[in-house]
Amino acid sequence: MCLAVPGKVLEIHHAETPLMGNVDFAGVQKQICLEWVPEVKVGDYVIVHVGFALNTIDEQEAEETLRMLKQMGAFDDEVR
């Protein structure tokens, strides 16, 4: 099963093409392509699937989604 997981943008590397950044998924940080969400800012939350940020979401929705994924036991398998 594939999931899109919310994460918080910690850094944006504007000099890179495609646009890349560091995103935190509840303590796990990964390098993510941000090219499809050029309006994203540090501190925003994004939905990520296979290393690509698909869209931005608000903090409350991100936290609720993370809580549900953890309850289902799906979070660790998808992020690590």
PAGUTOR-725337 format. One record per residue (C-alpha): x, y, z. Coordinates in steps of 0.02 Angstrom, whole numbers, plus 32768, in hexadecimal, padded with zeros to 4 digits. Example, Ala and Ser with C-alpha at 12.3 -4.5 7.8 and 13.67 -1.06 7.14 Angstrom:
# PAGUTOR-725337
     X     Y     Z
  8267  7F1F  8186
  82AC  7FCB  8165
***
This chain:
# PAGUTOR-725337
     X     Y     Z
  8000  8000  8000
  8041  80AD  7FD6
  801D  8143  8042
  803D  81FC  8033
  8084  8235  80DA
  8083  82E6  8121
  8127  8336  8154
  8166  83E0  818D
  81DE  843F  811B
  827D  8469  817C
  82EB  84AB  80EF
  82D7  84DB  8039
  836A  84D2  7FC2
  833B  855A  7F44
  83DE  8548  7EE3
  83B6  8494  7EB3
  8356  845C  7E1A
  82DE  840C  7E33
  82AF  846A  7ED2
  82DD  83FD  7F68
  82CE  840B  8024
  82DE  83B2  80CA
  8238  8376  810F
  8218  8330  81BE
  81A1  829D  81D5
  818A  8292  8292
  8246  828F  82B1
  827E  823C  820F
  82CB  82BA  8197
  82D4  829B  80DC
  8309  82FA  8041
  8269  8319  7FDC
  8244  8363  7F31
  81DE  8402  7F46
  81D3  842E  7E8D
  8116  8411  7E85
  80F6  8489  7F17
  8161  8522  7EEA
  80FC  858F  7F62
  8133  8529  7FF9
  818C  8580  8089
  81F4  8541  811B
  817A  850C  81A3
  80F1  84D7  8129
  80AF  8426  8127
  80AD  83C1  8086
  8064  831A  8052
  80F1  82AC  800E
  80E8  820F  7FA3
  8185  81B2  7F69
  81F5  8248  7F8A
  8188  82CD  7F36
  8123  8351  7F90
  8078  834F  7F3E
  8024  83E2  7F95
  8025  8449  8034
  7FAE  842C  80C6
  7F8C  8488  8167
  7FE0  8455  820A
  7F41  8414  825C
  7F1A  83A0  81C9
  7FD0  8362  81C6
  7FCF  833A  827F
  7F28  82E1  8274
  7F64  8278  81E2
  8006  824B  823C
  7FA3  8219  82D7
  7F33  81A6  8271
  7FC7  8158  8215
  801D  8134  82BA
  7F7E  80E5  8300
  7F70  8075  8267
  8026  8043  8278
  8046  807E  81C6
  80B7  8111  81EB
  815A  80B7  8213
  814E  8046  817A
  8131  80D6  8101
  81B4  8151  8141
  824A  80E3  8169
***
